[in-house]
């Protein structure tokens, strides 16, 4: 495996993400998912989730609708992916630190 650093440009700033992947195709898929998630996150700051369409998301990030459907069944699947990635990122940041207190 080799490291890949993805830079996601959003209106709220730049996110730098590093992953260890096994192939270029895995890298491309991961980048598309992250870009779609970043677009959804931005759109959620502008309007309610229920009003966000797949077309809104794909127009925001310049990815074709077919690519969206290759990775996700619907907007709810993308939302779930976004929350899972955020949780994993937070856990990795605090690895080794006891997060739960009695």
Long-range contacts (C-beta under 8 A, 24 or more apart in sequence): 4-30, 6-30, 6-31, 6-34, 8-34, 8-35, 8-38, 10-38, 10-41, 10-42, 11-42, 12-42, 12-45, 29-71, 32-63, 32-67, 32-70, 32-71, 33-71, 33-72, 33-81, 34-85, 35-61, 35-63, 36-61, 36-63, 36-68, 36-71, 36-72, 36-78, 37-78, 37-81, 37-82, 37-85, 40-75, 40-78, 40-79, 40-82, 41-82, 49-75, 49-79
